[in-house]
């Protein structure tokens, strides 16, 4: 297979599948939402809309050619061509976990009579439960990585981004992806297994190309804008339910007041329940992003890809001489 054919085969499901977390369709949807929001805000303040100013908010030369953005693109290709193969060998599957849980419950409590509820109701319940479980798994994975030093050493790669773009979502170390995939599979598999046992029969969640329909809805609405320079805040009660772009920008902030906050993906409810929520203010506080480590180039291939393996090893060594310094470094970096 030619290099071009291999590239096309890898990129097509990522960019062209409507259920992909990075499809061109959802990127276009998020762009329209962001552009419309900025246009409306500009019109309210000035009585007119300047397209040139709006375009700079999305495509400024400083943003497009910043080393942080180029590093995001590097990790995009690393994850497309390498991480997917690596993860496939070491990850749990949602289906396997759910079947194990259902079998375990059936063995312990006996089989239940199949539910007589309409399929529409049953599948909607399964879709909601699976979505909530995914969101909890996302929050839990994120929380652990900000609290446990050796997990932080892999997750830190994502936080080294100094400019946020939709491609920053790909700035994830392979070890970070490995842990995330397994945590989410456990949470979603457990939820689906319990639901299947409760119904006495398995119902498939409503999905778009294999992705939960509610999750796809958030992809198309605004999730891509969480990694952007555009301040779109959800405040008040809405800010305790949904994770706006501004929520996640606070999560990336280097301000110590924002460390270890806003761990959720689309929903803010788990942060609200567990005390990690910071609701954004209406006006942008002009946040700075990144990880402050003197003498470290956060965008080099070595720091992005190789150093985390070393730092994880050091963090896991019992009574390691550098353990205390490493933990202090991790705490200061968050």
Residue, then its C-alpha position, 0 to 999 in steps of 0.5 A: x500500500x502506498x504512503x498516500x493510500x495509507x494516509x487516506x485510510x487512516x484519516x478518512x474515519x477520523x475526519x469524515x465519519x460523523x461520529x468521530x470526535x474530530x470530524x470535519x462536520x463537527x469542526x464546521x458546526x463548532x466553528x459556526x457556533x463560535x463565529x456566530x457567538x462572536x458576531x452577536x457579541x460584537x454587534x451588541x457592543x458596537x452595532x456592527x460586525x467586522x468580519x476581519x476581526x472575527x477571522x483574526x480570532x480564529x486564524x491569527x498568524x500568531x496562533x496558526x504558526x505558534x510552536x505550540x500549534x505545530x506541536x499539536x499537529x505533530x501529536x495529531x499524526x502520532x496518534x493517528x498512525x501510532x497510538x491507535x495500534x499501540x492501544x489496541x493491544x492493551x485495552x479493555x473493551x466496553x462490550x467485554x466488560x458489560x457482558x462480564x458484569x451482566x453475567x456476574x449479576x445474573x449468576x448472583x441474582x438470577x436472570x430477570x424477565x425481559x423488560x416490556x417497556x417500548x424499545x424507544x424508552x429502553x434504548x433512550x435509557x441506555x443511551x443516557x446511562x452510557x453517556x453519563x457513565x462516559x462523562x463520569x469516566x472522563x472526569x475520574x480519569x482526569x481527576x486521577x491524573x491531576x492527583x497521582x504523580x506518575x499519571x500526571x507525568x503522562x497527562x502533563x503533555x496535554x497541558x504544555x500547550x501554550x495556545x489552544x486550538x481544536x488540534x490540542x485535543x490530540x496533544x496526548x501522550x500514548x500512555x495517557x491515552x492508554x489509561x483513559x481508554x481503560x478507565x472509560x471502558x470500565x465505567x461505561x461497561x459497568x453501566x451498560x452491564x448493570x442496565x442490561x441486567x436490569x432490563x433482562x435484555x441488551x439494548x443498543x444505545x442510539x449512536x452515530x457511527x458507533x459513538x453515543x448520540x448525545x456525545x456527538x451532539x456535544x461534538x457538533x455544538x461546542x466541545x471543539x471550542x474548549x480548546x480555543x482562544x474564544x471565551x464562551x462562558x456558561x454561568x449560573x445554573x447552566x455553568x453547573x450543568x454543562x462544561x463550556x469552552x471557558x470552563x475548560x480554558x480555566x482548566x488549562x490556566x497556569x493561575x494556581x487558583x485554577x489548578x485541578x479544576x473543571x475535569x469534565x468533558x461535556x458535563x459539569x455535574x461531576x465537578x459540581x458534585x465532587x468539588x472541582x468546579x470553577x464556574x467562569x465569569x462573564x468576561x474573559x480574564x485573559x488567561x495564560x496556558x501551559x506548564x511552567x518548567x524553567x529550562x524545559x522546551x515544552x514543544x520539542x519531540x523529546x519532551x512531548x514523546x520521550x521524557x514522559x516515559x522516563x518521568x513515569x519510571x522515576x515516579x514509580x520507583x520505590x524510595x527513588x531519590x528524585x521522588x520528592x522533587x518529582x512530586x513537587x515539580x508535578x504539583x507546581x506544574x498543575 
